[in-house]
Amino acid sequence: MAERFEFFDHTADIGAHIYGRTLEELFRHAAAALFEALGQFQKSGIRSQRSVTLEAPSLEDLLHDWLTELLYEVEANHILYDELEIQRVDSHGMAALVRGGTIDFTRSQTNEEIKAITYHQLRVEPLPDGTWRATIIFDV
């Protein structure tokens, strides 16, 4: 599977189809799509690491919460967690170890400001070949 994600036109927002061989890969690729939509970030030498544990009633809610958590870290704390070790993902929750660094905005090129991960058209589904696809809309 060469394609991690593809963006599509959506009225006033950014849509993305995400692909993965496993749920873990799907969630990593969804984070990559979020970061690409935000821009090209350069990090300072200051490194951070933390554990993320999320519980949710569905895979869609879980993906929403995962991306919301990563977006919050970029917007509020200026940390880009781009090394994602996803230890577990299932229909009830996930656990991950994330590593990254403080964003150096003077050396970064930002694109759209993403206000939120929406629930509009949000889907996580298995494909007939055993891989996974998600549809996400980023509110800009």
SEVEXPA-71578 format. One record per residue: residue number from 0; z, y, x of N, C-alpha, C in turn. Coordinates in Angstrom, 1 decimal, padded with zeros to 4 digits, m for minus. Layout:
BEGIN
- i / n_c3 / n_c2 / n_c1 / ca_c3 / ca_c2 / ca_c1 / c_c3 / c_c2 / c_c1
- NUM / Z / Y / X / Z / Y / X / Z / Y / X
...
***
This chain:
BEGIN
- i / n_c3 / n_c2 / n_c1 / ca_c3 / ca_c2 / ca_c1 / c_c3 / c_c2 / c_c1
- 0 / 000.0 / m001.2 / 000.9 / 000.0 / 000.0 / 000.0 / 000.0 / 001.2 / 000.9
- 1 / m001.1 / 001.9 / 001.0 / m001.2 / 003.1 / 001.9 / m000.7 / 004.3 / 001.2
- 2 / m000.9 / 004.5 / m000.1 / m000.6 / 005.7 / m000.8 / 000.9 / 005.7 / m001.2
- 3 / 001.6 / 006.7 / m000.7 / 003.0 / 006.9 / m001.1 / 003.2 / 007.6 / m002.4
- 4 / 002.4 / 008.7 / m002.5 / 002.4 / 009.5 / m003.7 / 001.2 / 010.4 / m003.8
- 5 / 000.9 / 010.9 / m005.0 / m000.2 / 011.8 / m005.3 / 000.3 / 012.8 / m006.3
- 6 / m000.1 / 014.1 / m006.0 / 000.2 / 015.1 / m007.0 / m000.9 / 015.3 / m008.0
- 7 / m000.5 / 015.7 / m009.2 / m001.5 / 016.0 / m010.2 / m001.2 / 017.3 / m010.9
- 8 / m002.2 / 017.9 / m011.5 / m002.0 / 019.2 / m012.2 / m001.2 / 019.0 / m013.4
- 9 / m000.3 / 019.9 / m013.6 / 000.5 / 019.9 / m014.8 / 000.8 / 021.4 / m015.1
- 10 / 000.7 / 021.8 / m016.4 / 000.8 / 023.2 / m016.8 / 002.1 / 023.8 / m016.2
- 11 / 001.9 / 024.8 / m015.3 / 003.0 / 025.6 / m014.7 / 004.0 / 024.8 / m013.9
- 12 / 003.8 / 023.5 / m013.7 / 004.7 / 022.7 / m012.9 / 003.9 / 021.8 / m012.0
- 13 / 004.6 / 021.0 / m011.2 / 004.0 / 020.0 / m010.3 / 004.3 / 018.6 / m010.7
- 14 / 003.3 / 017.8 / m010.9 / 003.4 / 016.4 / m011.3 / 003.2 / 015.5 / m010.1
- 15 / 003.8 / 014.4 / m010.1 / 003.6 / 013.4 / m009.0 / 003.7 / 012.0 / m009.5
- 16 / 002.7 / 011.2 / m009.0 / 002.8 / 009.7 / m009.2 / 003.3 / 009.2 / m007.9
- 17 / 004.4 / 008.4 / m007.9 / 005.0 / 007.9 / m006.7 / 004.8 / 006.4 / m006.7
- 18 / 004.5 / 005.8 / m005.6 / 004.3 / 004.3 / m005.5 / 005.2 / 003.7 / m004.4
- 19 / 005.6 / 002.4 / m004.6 / 006.4 / 001.7 / m003.7 / 006.3 / 000.2 / m003.9
- 20 / 006.4 / m000.5 / m002.8 / 006.4 / m002.0 / m002.9 / 007.7 / m002.5 / m003.5
- 21 / 008.8 / m001.7 / m003.2 / 010.1 / m002.1 / m003.7 / 010.7 / m000.8 / m004.4
- 22 / 011.8 / m001.0 / m005.1 / 012.5 / 000.2 / m005.7 / 013.0 / 001.1 / m004.5
- 23 / 013.5 / 000.5 / m003.5 / 014.0 / 001.3 / m002.3 / 012.9 / 002.1 / m001.8
- 24 / 011.7 / 001.5 / m001.6 / 010.6 / 002.3 / m001.1 / 010.1 / 003.4 / m002.0
- 25 / 010.1 / 003.1 / m003.3 / 009.8 / 004.0 / m004.3 / 010.7 / 005.3 / m004.3
- 26 / 012.0 / 005.0 / m004.1 / 012.9 / 006.1 / m004.1 / 012.8 / 007.0 / m002.8
- 27 / 012.4 / 006.3 / m001.7 / 012.1 / 007.0 / m000.4 / 010.9 / 007.9 / m000.6
- 28 / 009.8 / 007.3 / m001.2 / 008.6 / 008.0 / m001.4 / 008.8 / 009.2 / m002.3
- 29 / 009.6 / 009.0 / m003.3 / 009.9 / 010.1 / m004.3 / 010.5 / 011.3 / m003.5
- 30 / 011.4 / 011.0 / m002.6 / 012.1 / 012.1 / m001.8 / 011.0 / 012.8 / m001.0
- 31 / 010.1 / 012.0 / m000.4 / 009.0 / 012.6 / 000.5 / 008.1 / 013.5 / m000.4
- 32 / 007.8 / 013.1 / m001.6 / 007.0 / 014.0 / m002.5 / 007.8 / 015.3 / m002.8
- 33 / 009.0 / 015.2 / m003.1 / 009.9 / 016.4 / m003.3 / 009.8 / 017.3 / m002.1
- 34 / 010.0 / 016.8 / m000.9 / 010.1 / 017.6 / 000.3 / 008.7 / 018.2 / 000.6
- 35 / 007.6 / 017.5 / 000.3 / 006.3 / 018.0 / 000.6 / 006.0 / 019.1 / m000.4
- 36 / 006.4 / 019.0 / m001.7 / 006.2 / 020.0 / m002.7 / 007.0 / 021.3 / m002.3
- 37 / 008.1 / 021.1 / m001.7 / 008.9 / 022.3 / m001.3 / 008.3 / 023.0 / m000.1
- 38 / 007.7 / 022.3 / 000.8 / 007.1 / 023.0 / 002.0 / 007.2 / 022.1 / 003.2
- 39 / 007.0 / 022.8 / 004.4 / 007.1 / 022.1 / 005.7 / 008.3 / 022.7 / 006.4
- 40 / 009.4 / 021.9 / 006.5 / 010.6 / 022.4 / 007.0 / 010.8 / 022.0 / 008.5
- 41 / 011.4 / 023.0 / 009.2 / 011.8 / 022.7 / 010.6 / 013.4 / 022.7 / 010.5
- 42 / 014.0 / 021.8 / 011.3 / 015.4 / 021.7 / 011.2 / 016.0 / 022.2 / 012.6
- 43 / 017.2 / 022.7 / 012.5 / 017.9 / 023.1 / 013.7 / 018.5 / 021.9 / 014.3
- 44 / 019.2 / 022.0 / 015.4 / 019.8 / 020.9 / 016.1 / 021.0 / 020.3 / 015.4
- 45 / 021.5 / 021.0 / 014.4 / 022.7 / 020.6 / 013.7 / 022.4 / 019.4 / 012.8
- 46 / 023.0 / 018.2 / 013.0 / 022.7 / 017.0 / 012.2 / 023.8 / 016.8 / 011.3
- 47 / 023.5 / 016.2 / 010.1 / 024.5 / 015.8 / 009.1 / 024.2 / 014.4 / 008.7
- 48 / 025.2 / 013.7 / 008.2 / 025.1 / 012.4 / 007.6 / 026.1 / 012.2 / 006.5
- 49 / 025.6 / 011.6 / 005.4 / 026.6 / 011.3 / 004.3 / 026.1 / 010.1 / 003.5
- 50 / 027.0 / 009.5 / 002.8 / 026.7 / 008.4 / 001.9 / 026.5 / 009.0 / 000.5
- 51 / 025.5 / 008.4 / m000.2 / 025.3 / 008.8 / m001.6 / 025.4 / 007.6 / m002.4
- 52 / 026.2 / 007.6 / m003.4 / 026.4 / 006.6 / m004.4 / 026.2 / 007.2 / m005.8
- 53 / 025.2 / 006.6 / m006.5 / 024.9 / 007.1 / m007.9 / 024.9 / 006.0 / m008.9
- 54 / 025.4 / 006.3 / m010.1 / 025.4 / 005.3 / m011.2 / 024.6 / 006.0 / m012.3
- 55 / 023.8 / 005.3 / m013.0 / 023.0 / 005.8 / m014.1 / 022.7 / 004.7 / m015.1
- 56 / 022.4 / 005.1 / m016.4 / 022.1 / 004.0 / m017.4 / 020.7 / 003.5 / m017.3
- 57 / 019.8 / 004.1 / m016.5 / 018.4 / 003.6 / m016.4 / 017.8 / 004.0 / m015.1
- 58 / 016.7 / 003.4 / m014.7 / 016.0 / 003.7 / m013.5 / 015.5 / 005.2 / m013.5
- 59 / 015.1 / 005.6 / m014.7 / 014.6 / 007.0 / m014.8 / 015.7 / 008.0 / m014.5
- 60 / 016.9 / 007.7 / m015.2 / 018.0 / 008.6 / m014.9 / 018.5 / 008.6 / m013.4
- 61 / 018.4 / 007.4 / m012.9 / 018.8 / 007.2 / m011.5 / 017.8 / 008.0 / m010.5
- 62 / 016.5 / 007.9 / m010.8 / 015.6 / 008.6 / m010.0 / 015.8 / 010.1 / m010.1
- 63 / 016.0 / 010.6 / m011.4 / 016.2 / 012.0 / m011.6 / 017.5 / 012.5 / m010.9
- 64 / 018.5 / 011.7 / m010.9 / 019.8 / 012.1 / m010.3 / 019.6 / 012.1 / m008.7
- 65 / 018.9 / 011.1 / m008.2 / 018.7 / 011.0 / m006.8 / 017.9 / 012.3 / m006.3
- 66 / 016.8 / 012.6 / m006.9 / 016.0 / 013.8 / m006.5 / 016.8 / 015.1 / m006.7
- 67 / 017.6 / 015.2 / m007.8 / 018.4 / 016.3 / m008.1 / 019.4 / 016.5 / m007.0
- 68 / 020.0 / 015.5 / m006.5 / 021.0 / 015.5 / m005.4 / 020.3 / 016.0 / m004.1
- 69 / 019.1 / 015.5 / m003.8 / 018.4 / 016.0 / m002.6 / 018.0 / 017.4 / m002.7
- 70 / 017.5 / 017.8 / m003.9 / 017.1 / 019.2 / m004.1 / 018.3 / 020.1 / m004.0
- 71 / 019.5 / 019.7 / m004.5 / 020.7 / 020.5 / m004.4 / 021.1 / 020.8 / m002.9
- 72 / 021.0 / 019.7 / m002.1 / 021.3 / 019.9 / m000.7 / 020.4 / 020.9 / 000.0
- 73 / 019.1 / 020.9 / m000.4 / 018.2 / 021.8 / 000.2 / 018.5 / 023.2 / m000.2
- 74 / 018.7 / 023.4 / m001.5 / 018.9 / 024.7 / m002.1 / 020.2 / 025.3 / m001.8
- 75 / 021.3 / 024.6 / m002.0 / 022.6 / 025.1 / m001.9 / 023.2 / 025.0 / m000.5
- 76 / 022.9 / 024.0 / 000.2 / 023.5 / 023.8 / 001.6 / 022.5 / 023.9 / 002.7
- 77 / 021.2 / 024.1 / 002.4 / 020.2 / 024.2 / 003.4 / 020.1 / 023.0 / 004.3
- 78 / 020.3 / 021.8 / 003.8 / 020.2 / 020.6 / 004.6 / 019.1 / 019.8 / 004.0
- 79 / 018.2 / 019.3 / 004.9 / 017.1 / 018.4 / 004.6 / 017.5 / 017.1 / 005.1
- 80 / 017.8 / 016.2 / 004.1 / 018.1 / 014.8 / 004.4 / 016.8 / 014.0 / 004.4
- 81 / 016.2 / 013.9 / 005.6 / 014.8 / 013.2 / 005.6 / 014.9 / 011.8 / 006.2
- 82 / 016.0 / 011.4 / 006.6 / 016.2 / 010.0 / 007.1 / 017.0 / 009.3 / 006.0
- 83 / 016.3 / 008.4 / 005.2 / 016.9 / 007.9 / 004.0 / 017.0 / 006.3 / 004.2
- 84 / 018.2 / 005.9 / 004.3 / 018.5 / 004.4 / 004.4 / 019.0 / 004.0 / 003.0
- 85 / 018.1 / 003.5 / 002.2 / 018.6 / 003.1 / 000.9 / 019.0 / 001.7 / 000.9
- 86 / 020.3 / 001.5 / 000.7 / 020.9 / 000.2 / 000.8 / 020.8 / m000.7 / m000.4
- 87 / 020.8 / 000.0 / m001.6 / 020.7 / m000.7 / m002.8 / 020.2 / 000.2 / m003.9
- 88 / 019.3 / m000.4 / m004.7 / 018.8 / 000.3 / m006.0 / 018.6 / m000.8 / m007.0
- 89 / 019.2 / m000.6 / m008.2 / 019.0 / m001.5 / m009.3 / 019.1 / m000.7 / m010.6
- 90 / 019.0 / m001.3 / m011.7 / 018.9 / m000.5 / m013.0 / 020.3 / 000.1 / m013.3
- 91 / 021.3 / m000.1 / m012.5 / 022.6 / 000.5 / m012.8 / 023.0 / 001.6 / m011.8
- 92 / 022.4 / 001.5 / m010.6 / 022.9 / 002.5 / m009.6 / 022.2 / 002.3 / m008.3
- 93 / 022.7 / 003.1 / m007.3 / 022.1 / 003.0 / m006.0 / 023.2 / 003.4 / m004.9
- 94 / 022.9 / 003.0 / m003.7 / 023.7 / 003.5 / m002.6 / 022.8 / 003.7 / m001.4
- 95 / 023.0 / 004.8 / m000.7 / 022.2 / 005.2 / 000.4 / 023.0 / 006.0 / 001.4
- 96 / 022.5 / 005.8 / 002.7 / 023.0 / 006.6 / 003.8 / 021.9 / 007.6 / 004.1
- 97 / 022.2 / 008.9 / 004.1 / 021.2 / 009.9 / 004.3 / 021.6 / 010.7 / 005.6
- 98 / 020.5 / 011.0 / 006.4 / 020.7 / 011.8 / 007.6 / 019.7 / 012.9 / 007.6
- 99 / 020.1 / 014.0 / 008.2 / 019.2 / 015.1 / 008.2 / 019.7 / 016.3 / 009.0
- 100 / 019.2 / 017.5 / 008.8 / 019.6 / 018.6 / 009.6 / 019.5 / 019.9 / 008.8
- 101 / 020.2 / 020.9 / 009.3 / 020.2 / 022.2 / 008.7 / 018.8 / 022.8 / 008.8
- 102 / 018.3 / 023.3 / 007.8 / 016.9 / 023.9 / 007.7 / 016.9 / 025.2 / 008.5
- 103 / 016.0 / 025.4 / 009.4 / 015.7 / 026.7 / 010.0 / 014.6 / 027.4 / 009.2
- 104 / 015.0 / 028.2 / 008.3 / 014.0 / 028.9 / 007.4 / 013.0 / 029.8 / 008.2
- 105 / 013.5 / 030.3 / 009.4 / 012.6 / 031.2 / 010.1 / 011.4 / 030.5 / 010.7
- 106 / 011.5 / 029.2 / 010.9 / 010.5 / 028.4 / 011.5 / 009.8 / 027.5 / 010.4
- 107 / 010.2 / 027.6 / 009.2 / 009.7 / 026.7 / 008.1 / 008.7 / 027.5 / 007.3
- 108 / 007.8 / 026.7 / 006.6 / 006.8 / 027.2 / 005.7 / 007.2 / 026.7 / 004.3
- 109 / 007.6 / 027.5 / 003.4 / 008.0 / 027.1 / 002.1 / 006.8 / 027.2 / 001.1
- 110 / 006.8 / 026.3 / 000.2 / 005.7 / 026.3 / m000.9 / 006.4 / 026.9 / m002.2
- 111 / 006.3 / 026.1 / m003.2 / 006.9 / 026.5 / m004.5 / 008.4 / 026.3 / m004.4
- 112 / 009.1 / 027.1 / m005.2 / 010.5 / 026.9 / m005.4 / 010.7 / 025.9 / m006.6
- 113 / 011.3 / 024.8 / m006.4 / 011.5 / 023.8 / m007.4 / 012.8 / 024.1 / m008.1
- 114 / 012.8 / 024.4 / m009.4 / 014.0 / 024.8 / m010.1 / 014.8 / 023.5 / m010.5
- 115 / 014.0 / 022.5 / m010.8 / 014.7 / 021.3 / m011.4 / 013.7 / 020.1 / m011.4
- 116 / 014.3 / 018.9 / m011.4 / 013.6 / 017.7 / m011.7 / 013.7 / 017.5 / m013.2
- 117 / 012.5 / 017.4 / m013.9 / 012.6 / 017.3 / m015.4 / 012.6 / 015.9 / m015.9
- 118 / 013.0 / 015.8 / m017.1 / 012.9 / 014.5 / m017.8 / 011.5 / 014.3 / m018.5
- 119 / 010.8 / 015.4 / m018.6 / 009.5 / 015.3 / m019.2 / 008.5 / 014.3 / m018.5
- 120 / 008.1 / 013.3 / m019.2 / 007.1 / 012.3 / m018.7 / 007.7 / 011.4 / m017.6
- 121 / 009.0 / 011.5 / m017.4 / 009.7 / 010.7 / m016.3 / 009.6 / 009.3 / m016.6
- 122 / 009.0 / 008.5 / m015.7 / 008.9 / 007.0 / m015.9 / 009.1 / 006.3 / m014.6
- 123 / 009.7 / 005.2 / m014.6 / 009.7 / 004.2 / m013.5 / 009.3 / 002.9 / m014.1
- 124 / 008.2 / 002.3 / m013.5 / 007.7 / 001.1 / m014.1 / 007.2 / 000.1 / m013.1
- 125 / 007.4 / m001.2 / m013.3 / 006.8 / m002.2 / m012.5 / 005.3 / m002.3 / m012.8
- 126 / 004.5 / m002.6 / m011.8 / 003.1 / m002.8 / m012.0 / 002.8 / m004.3 / m011.9
- 127 / 001.6 / m004.7 / m012.5 / 001.3 / m006.1 / m012.5 / 001.4 / m006.8 / m011.2
- 128 / 001.1 / m006.1 / m010.1 / 001.1 / m006.8 / m008.8 / 002.4 / m006.8 / m008.1
- 129 / 003.5 / m006.4 / m008.9 / 004.9 / m006.5 / m008.3 / 005.3 / m005.3 / m007.7
- 130 / 004.5 / m004.2 / m007.5 / 004.9 / m003.0 / m006.9 / 005.4 / m002.1 / m008.0
- 131 / 005.8 / m000.9 / m007.7 / 006.4 / 000.1 / m008.6 / 005.7 / 001.4 / m008.6
- 132 / 005.7 / 002.1 / m009.8 / 005.1 / 003.4 / m009.9 / 006.1 / 004.3 / m010.7
- 133 / 006.2 / 005.5 / m010.3 / 007.1 / 006.5 / m011.0 / 006.2 / 007.7 / m011.3
- 134 / 006.5 / 008.4 / m012.4 / 005.9 / 009.7 / m012.7 / 007.0 / 010.7 / m012.8
- 135 / 006.8 / 011.8 / m012.1 / 007.9 / 012.9 / m012.0 / 007.2 / 014.2 / m012.2
- 136 / 007.9 / 015.1 / m012.9 / 007.4 / 016.5 / m013.0 / 008.5 / 017.4 / m012.4
- 137 / 008.1 / 018.2 / m011.5 / 009.0 / 019.2 / m010.8 / 008.8 / 020.5 / m011.5
- 138 / 009.9 / 021.1 / m012.0 / 009.8 / 022.4 / m012.7 / 009.8 / 023.5 / m011.6
- 139 / 008.7 / 024.3 / m011.6 / 008.6 / 025.4 / m010.6 / 008.7 / 026.7 / m011.3
***
